Amino acid sequence: MSNIPANLRYAKSHEWLKLESDGSATVGITDYAQASLGDITYVQLPKVGAAFKAGEVFGVVESVKAASDLYAPVALTVTGVNDALNNAPETVNQQPYEGGWMLKVKLANAADAAALLDAAGYAAVAG
């Protein structure tokens, strides 16, 4: 079974969201997603200031197996990107919940995070 931290919220499309006390959040892909993709070779992320609706594509992750779109788990505005992934995309494989984070964001509505799956709900989706 893949690692599914209880303190995060999850989208069915395999992105995670870590809500901070100030209403900001961090976004990345789950351990299940990175394992399914295999060795990640490239991560394309948006520019700071870009805004996305829930379910909109915000980037692409490429691996030796396939390219996969990244979806915004909630409506958000990008406040930071993990530039370290430009030179070390494999960090997403090694540390999907720590060094492999992708975006720092401001949520359009912090209550939207409650609509995402909890760890048990995501475990049912991820199998």
N, CA and C atoms as a LAMMPS dump frame, in Angstrom:
ITEM: TIMESTEP
0
ITEM: NUMBER OF ATOMS
381
ITEM: BOX BOUNDS ff ff ff
-5.0000000000000000e+02 5.0000000000000000e+02
-5.0000000000000000e+02 5.0000000000000000e+02
-5.0000000000000000e+02 5.0000000000000000e+02
ITEM: ATOMS id mol type element x y z
1 1 1 N 0.843 -1.187 0
2 1 2 C 0 0 0
3 1 3 C 0.883 1.243 0
4 2 1 N 0.509 2.223 -0.771
5 2 2 C 1.314 3.439 -0.827
6 2 3 C 1.105 4.282 0.431
7 3 1 N 1.998 5.207 0.621
8 3 2 C 1.997 6.101 1.767
9 3 3 C 0.911 7.161 1.576
10 4 1 N -0.035 7.28 2.53
11 4 2 C -1.128 8.246 2.438
12 4 3 C -1.22 9.008 3.774
13 5 1 N -0.482 10.126 3.9
14 5 2 C -0.512 10.873 5.156
15 5 3 C -1.917 11.343 5.536
16 6 1 N -2.251 11.217 6.811
17 6 2 C -3.59 11.557 7.303
18 6 3 C -3.834 13.062 7.368
19 7 1 N -2.769 13.883 7.371
20 7 2 C -2.946 15.329 7.522
21 7 3 C -3.198 16.065 6.206
22 8 1 N -3.312 15.333 5.105
23 8 2 C -3.516 15.946 3.793
24 8 3 C -4.932 15.681 3.288
25 9 1 N -5.334 16.441 2.275
26 9 2 C -6.59 16.2 1.557
27 9 3 C -6.197 15.762 0.147
28 10 1 N -7.056 14.982 -0.495
29 10 2 C -6.696 14.356 -1.768
30 10 3 C -7.77 14.531 -2.83
31 11 1 N -7.317 14.702 -4.079
32 11 2 C -8.218 14.719 -5.228
33 11 3 C -8.222 13.319 -5.84
34 12 1 N -9.326 12.957 -6.456
35 12 2 C -9.405 11.648 -7.112
36 12 3 C -8.382 11.528 -8.244
37 13 1 N -7.901 12.672 -8.74
38 13 2 C -6.893 12.684 -9.813
39 13 3 C -5.472 12.548 -9.264
40 14 1 N -5.332 12.25 -7.951
41 14 2 C -4.068 11.898 -7.303
42 14 3 C -3.172 13.078 -6.936
43 15 1 N -3.754 14.267 -6.81
44 15 2 C -3.013 15.391 -6.247
45 15 3 C -3.349 15.477 -4.754
46 16 1 N -2.39 15.958 -3.973
47 16 2 C -2.652 16.201 -2.547
48 16 3 C -2.591 17.687 -2.272
49 17 1 N -3.242 18.081 -1.183
50 17 2 C -3.275 19.469 -0.752
51 17 3 C -3.041 19.509 0.754
52 18 1 N -2.069 20.31 1.163
53 18 2 C -1.8 20.506 2.589
54 18 3 C -2.203 21.933 2.934
55 19 1 N -3.278 22.057 3.684
56 19 2 C -3.801 23.355 4.063
57 19 3 C -3.033 23.894 5.268
58 20 1 N -2.588 25.147 5.167
59 20 2 C -1.875 25.797 6.263
60 20 3 C -2.851 26.655 7.061
61 21 1 N -2.477 27.033 8.265
62 21 2 C -3.368 27.792 9.144
63 21 3 C -3.701 29.184 8.6
64 22 1 N -2.841 29.725 7.738
65 22 2 C -3.092 31.068 7.195
66 22 3 C -3.942 31.05 5.927
67 23 1 N -4.463 29.882 5.556
68 23 2 C -5.308 29.775 4.362
69 23 3 C -4.533 29.472 3.094
70 24 1 N -3.21 29.446 3.176
71 24 2 C -2.41 29.044 2.023
72 24 3 C -2.339 27.515 2.006
73 25 1 N -1.767 26.963 0.953
74 25 2 C -1.667 25.51 0.872
75 25 3 C -0.494 25.115 -0.018
76 26 1 N -0.108 23.856 0.099
77 26 2 C 0.925 23.265 -0.744
78 26 3 C 0.257 22.142 -1.537
79 27 1 N 0.665 21.984 -2.798
80 27 2 C 0.083 20.977 -3.685
81 27 3 C 1.196 20.11 -4.267
82 28 1 N 0.915 18.825 -4.414
83 28 2 C 1.844 17.9 -5.06
84 28 3 C 1.065 16.695 -5.557
85 29 1 N 1.788 15.661 -5.971
86 29 2 C 1.114 14.42 -6.37
87 29 3 C 1.41 13.346 -5.331
88 30 1 N 0.53 12.39 -5.245
89 30 2 C 0.616 11.362 -4.212
90 30 3 C 1.704 10.327 -4.499
91 31 1 N 2.031 9.599 -3.458
92 31 2 C 2.978 8.5 -3.571
93 31 3 C 2.461 7.482 -4.592
94 32 1 N 1.162 7.207 -4.554
95 32 2 C 0.544 6.28 -5.517
96 32 3 C 0.763 6.778 -6.947
97 33 1 N 0.557 8.086 -7.175
98 33 2 C 0.706 8.652 -8.522
99 33 3 C 2.141 8.544 -9.011
100 34 1 N 3.106 8.913 -8.164
101 34 2 C 4.503 8.866 -8.612
102 34 3 C 4.935 7.43 -8.867
103 35 1 N 4.452 6.497 -8.053
104 35 2 C 4.808 5.086 -8.251
105 35 3 C 4.205 4.558 -9.554
106 36 1 N 2.988 4.989 -9.863
107 36 2 C 2.327 4.562 -11.102
108 36 3 C 3.039 5.113 -12.33
109 37 1 N 3.572 6.336 -12.219
110 37 2 C 4.254 6.965 -13.343
111 37 3 C 5.626 6.357 -13.602
112 38 1 N 6.283 5.906 -12.565
113 38 2 C 7.656 5.428 -12.714
114 38 3 C 8.617 6.594 -12.584
115 39 1 N 9.82 6.441 -13.109
116 39 2 C 10.871 7.451 -12.941
117 39 3 C 10.489 8.757 -13.628
118 40 1 N 10.302 9.801 -12.83
119 40 2 C 9.9 11.103 -13.352
120 40 3 C 11.121 11.813 -13.918
121 41 1 N 10.971 12.307 -15.158
122 41 2 C 12.084 12.922 -15.866
123 41 3 C 11.914 14.421 -16.091
124 42 1 N 10.682 14.938 -15.941
125 42 2 C 10.425 16.357 -16.196
126 42 3 C 9.124 16.769 -15.526
127 43 1 N 9.121 17.964 -14.954
128 43 2 C 7.91 18.522 -14.358
129 43 3 C 7.709 19.924 -14.92
130 44 1 N 6.558 20.167 -15.534
131 44 2 C 6.218 21.494 -16.067
132 44 3 C 5.198 22.123 -15.137
133 45 1 N 5.559 23.262 -14.55
134 45 2 C 4.692 23.949 -13.597
135 45 3 C 4.343 25.345 -14.102
136 46 1 N 3.243 25.902 -13.614
137 46 2 C 2.818 27.233 -14.067
138 46 3 C 3.657 28.336 -13.438
139 47 1 N 3.442 29.554 -13.896
140 47 2 C 4.127 30.71 -13.335
141 47 3 C 3.385 31.207 -12.089
142 48 1 N 4.117 31.847 -11.199
143 48 2 C 3.511 32.484 -10.031
144 48 3 C 2.489 33.505 -10.524
145 49 1 N 1.331 33.504 -9.894
146 49 2 C 0.26 34.423 -10.279
147 49 3 C -0.812 33.766 -11.128
148 50 1 N -0.508 32.593 -11.694
149 50 2 C -1.507 31.888 -12.512
150 50 3 C -2.651 31.417 -11.611
151 51 1 N -3.873 31.496 -12.139
152 51 2 C -5.046 31.061 -11.387
153 51 3 C -5.723 29.911 -12.124
154 52 1 N -6.231 28.952 -11.371
155 52 2 C -6.866 27.773 -11.946
156 52 3 C -8.161 27.459 -11.216
157 53 1 N -9.142 26.986 -11.967
158 53 2 C -10.374 26.486 -11.373
159 53 3 C -10.15 25.047 -10.952
160 54 1 N -10.955 24.561 -10.026
161 54 2 C -10.862 23.162 -9.601
162 54 3 C -10.997 22.259 -10.823
163 55 1 N -10.08 21.302 -10.954
164 55 2 C -10.117 20.363 -12.073
165 55 3 C -9.386 20.818 -13.316
166 56 1 N -8.929 22.062 -13.349
167 56 2 C -8.191 22.562 -14.502
168 56 3 C -6.756 22.049 -14.486
169 57 1 N -6.19 21.83 -15.663
170 57 2 C -4.807 21.375 -15.77
171 57 3 C -3.866 22.523 -15.402
172 58 1 N -2.961 22.279 -14.439
173 58 2 C -1.996 23.318 -14.059
174 58 3 C -0.576 22.982 -14.494
175 59 1 N -0.342 21.775 -14.969
176 59 2 C 0.998 21.399 -15.378
177 59 3 C 1.035 19.983 -15.908
178 60 1 N 2.25 19.519 -16.137
179 60 2 C 2.458 18.178 -16.692
180 60 3 C 3.646 17.546 -15.981
181 61 1 N 3.54 16.27 -15.725
182 61 2 C 4.677 15.516 -15.213
183 61 3 C 4.977 14.423 -16.234
184 62 1 N 6.244 14.309 -16.623
185 62 2 C 6.655 13.312 -17.603
186 62 3 C 7.541 12.279 -16.925
187 63 1 N 7.334 11.039 -17.337
188 63 2 C 8.153 9.957 -16.792
189 63 3 C 8.622 9.082 -17.937
190 64 1 N 9.387 8.057 -17.591
191 64 2 C 9.848 7.127 -18.613
192 64 3 C 8.673 6.367 -19.225
193 65 1 N 7.557 6.286 -18.503
194 65 2 C 6.378 5.561 -18.987
195 65 3 C 5.405 6.428 -19.778
196 66 1 N 5.162 7.671 -19.311
197 66 2 C 4.092 8.478 -19.902
198 66 3 C 4.19 9.923 -19.449
199 67 1 N 3.39 10.771 -20.088
200 67 2 C 3.193 12.14 -19.617
201 67 3 C 1.795 12.188 -19.022
202 68 1 N 1.662 12.911 -17.925
203 68 2 C 0.377 12.971 -17.243
204 68 3 C 0.081 14.409 -16.83
205 69 1 N -1.157 14.846 -17.07
206 69 2 C -1.568 16.183 -16.663
207 69 3 C -1.689 16.247 -15.152
208 70 1 N -1.47 17.441 -14.629
209 70 2 C -1.65 17.728 -13.204
210 70 3 C -2.888 18.611 -13.086
211 71 1 N -3.767 18.297 -12.155
212 71 2 C -5.034 19.012 -12.028
213 71 3 C -5.118 19.76 -10.703
214 72 1 N -5.651 20.975 -10.756
215 72 2 C -5.853 21.754 -9.533
216 72 3 C -6.917 21.059 -8.682
217 73 1 N -6.598 20.713 -7.445
218 73 2 C -7.582 20.029 -6.6
219 73 3 C -8.736 20.935 -6.181
220 74 1 N -8.493 22.241 -6.13
221 74 2 C -9.49 23.26 -5.804
222 74 3 C -9.155 24.504 -6.617
223 75 1 N -10.053 25.491 -6.635
224 75 2 C -9.743 26.765 -7.279
225 75 3 C -8.619 27.428 -6.491
226 76 1 N -7.594 27.896 -7.201
227 76 2 C -6.406 28.412 -6.524
228 76 3 C -5.639 29.406 -7.384
229 77 1 N -4.769 30.161 -6.716
230 77 2 C -3.819 31.046 -7.38
231 77 3 C -2.429 30.636 -6.914
232 78 1 N -1.517 30.485 -7.857
233 78 2 C -0.152 30.05 -7.556
234 78 3 C 0.64 31.191 -6.921
235 79 1 N 1.213 30.93 -5.73
236 79 2 C 2.042 31.924 -5.047
237 79 3 C 3.518 31.52 -5.045
238 80 1 N 3.8 30.262 -5.392
239 80 2 C 5.18 29.791 -5.454
240 80 3 C 5.247 28.463 -6.178
241 81 1 N 6.392 28.199 -6.808
242 81 2 C 6.61 26.912 -7.464
243 81 3 C 7.929 26.32 -6.976
244 82 1 N 8.017 25.017 -7.021
245 82 2 C 9.223 24.324 -6.567
246 82 3 C 10.221 24.259 -7.728
247 83 1 N 11.024 25.316 -7.854
248 83 2 C 11.997 25.4 -8.946
249 83 3 C 13.064 24.314 -8.873
250 84 1 N 13.251 23.716 -7.698
251 84 2 C 14.243 22.651 -7.555
252 84 3 C 13.905 21.458 -8.456
253 85 1 N 12.632 21.304 -8.813
254 85 2 C 12.238 20.175 -9.666
255 85 3 C 12.737 20.324 -11.094
256 86 1 N 13.121 21.544 -11.505
257 86 2 C 13.682 21.734 -12.849
258 86 3 C 14.95 20.913 -13.029
259 87 1 N 15.79 20.875 -12.001
260 87 2 C 17.065 20.166 -12.066
261 87 3 C 17.017 18.792 -11.423
262 88 1 N 15.987 18.534 -10.627
263 88 2 C 15.899 17.25 -9.917
264 88 3 C 14.454 16.75 -9.878
265 89 1 N 13.86 16.452 -11.055
266 89 2 C 12.466 16 -11.077
267 89 3 C 12.261 14.689 -10.322
268 90 1 N 13.324 13.912 -10.162
269 90 2 C 13.227 12.629 -9.455
270 90 3 C 12.879 12.812 -7.977
271 91 1 N 12.997 14.043 -7.481
272 91 2 C 12.612 14.325 -6.091
273 91 3 C 11.145 13.973 -5.856
274 92 1 N 10.315 14.11 -6.888
275 92 2 C 8.889 13.747 -6.761
276 92 3 C 8.764 12.256 -6.459
277 93 1 N 9.615 11.426 -7.055
278 93 2 C 9.611 9.991 -6.763
279 93 3 C 10.114 9.707 -5.354
280 94 1 N 11.162 10.41 -4.967
281 94 2 C 11.832 10.128 -3.704
282 94 3 C 11.085 10.688 -2.497
283 95 1 N 10.492 11.853 -2.647
284 95 2 C 9.836 12.541 -1.528
285 95 3 C 8.554 13.226 -1.999
286 96 1 N 7.524 12.461 -2.378
287 96 2 C 6.325 13.083 -2.958
288 96 3 C 5.608 14.052 -2.023
289 97 1 N 5.786 13.89 -0.705
290 97 2 C 5.088 14.762 0.25
291 97 3 C 5.992 15.797 0.901
292 98 1 N 7.256 15.775 0.603
293 98 2 C 8.193 16.716 1.231
294 98 3 C 8.883 17.537 0.143
295 99 1 N 10.097 17.165 -0.225
296 99 2 C 10.867 17.922 -1.211
297 99 3 C 10.257 17.926 -2.596
298 100 1 N 9.364 16.974 -2.875
299 100 2 C 8.745 16.866 -4.201
300 100 3 C 7.462 17.655 -4.359
301 101 1 N 7.155 18.552 -3.416
302 101 2 C 5.963 19.404 -3.576
303 101 3 C 6.08 20.192 -4.872
304 102 1 N 4.965 20.644 -5.396
305 102 2 C 4.975 21.346 -6.684
306 102 3 C 4.602 22.815 -6.587
307 103 1 N 3.517 23.124 -5.874
308 103 2 C 3.021 24.493 -5.813
309 103 3 C 2.751 24.956 -4.387
310 104 1 N 2.966 26.23 -4.162
311 104 2 C 2.433 26.936 -2.994
312 104 3 C 1.286 27.757 -3.571
313 105 1 N 0.133 27.747 -2.907
314 105 2 C -1.052 28.374 -3.483
315 105 3 C -1.88 29.112 -2.438
316 106 1 N -2.726 30 -2.941
317 106 2 C -3.765 30.634 -2.14
318 106 3 C -5.079 30.097 -2.683
319 107 1 N -5.896 29.545 -1.811
320 107 2 C -7.174 28.987 -2.242
321 107 3 C -8.187 30.105 -2.476
322 108 1 N -9.001 29.958 -3.512
323 108 2 C -10.073 30.911 -3.767
324 108 3 C -11.066 30.864 -2.608
325 109 1 N -11.296 29.653 -2.078
326 109 2 C -12.202 29.466 -0.945
327 109 3 C -11.657 28.31 -0.108
328 110 1 N -11.148 28.615 1.079
329 110 2 C -10.527 27.587 1.922
330 110 3 C -11.495 26.444 2.245
331 111 1 N -12.79 26.72 2.253
332 111 2 C -13.778 25.676 2.546
333 111 3 C -13.79 24.591 1.465
334 112 1 N -13.299 24.912 0.261
335 112 2 C -13.263 23.918 -0.822
336 112 3 C -12.408 22.712 -0.449
337 113 1 N -11.409 22.911 0.393
338 113 2 C -10.524 21.811 0.783
339 113 3 C -11.304 20.712 1.492
340 114 1 N -12.367 21.078 2.184
341 114 2 C -13.178 20.095 2.915
342 114 3 C -13.879 19.122 1.97
343 115 1 N -14.07 19.525 0.723
344 115 2 C -14.735 18.656 -0.247
345 115 3 C -13.799 17.587 -0.806
346 116 1 N -12.499 17.738 -0.562
347 116 2 C -11.538 16.742 -1.04
348 116 3 C -11.583 15.51 -0.144
349 117 1 N -10.996 14.43 -0.629
350 117 2 C -10.98 13.173 0.117
351 117 3 C -10.03 13.23 1.305
352 118 1 N -10.399 12.557 2.383
353 118 2 C -9.459 12.368 3.475
354 118 3 C -8.602 11.135 3.14
355 119 1 N -7.675 10.797 4.018
356 119 2 C -6.759 9.683 3.738
357 119 3 C -7.505 8.378 3.484
358 120 1 N -8.521 8.087 4.28
359 120 2 C -9.28 6.823 4.11
360 120 3 C -10.033 6.826 2.78
361 121 1 N -10.608 7.969 2.441
362 121 2 C -11.327 8.072 1.168
363 121 3 C -10.399 7.912 -0.011
364 122 1 N -9.209 8.52 0.085
365 122 2 C -8.238 8.392 -1.002
366 122 3 C -7.716 6.962 -1.096
367 123 1 N -7.512 6.314 0.027
368 123 2 C -7.035 4.927 0.011
369 123 3 C -8 4.034 -0.751
370 124 1 N -9.301 4.306 -0.635
371 124 2 C -10.303 3.535 -1.374
372 124 3 C -10.192 3.776 -2.873
373 125 1 N -9.881 5.013 -3.26
374 125 2 C -9.725 5.358 -4.684
375 125 3 C -8.438 4.776 -5.247
376 126 1 N -7.352 4.887 -4.468
377 126 2 C -6.038 4.453 -4.934
378 126 3 C -5.893 2.928 -4.903
379 127 1 N -6.819 2.28 -4.238
380 127 2 C -6.805 0.815 -4.225
381 127 3 C -5.791 0.279 -3.29
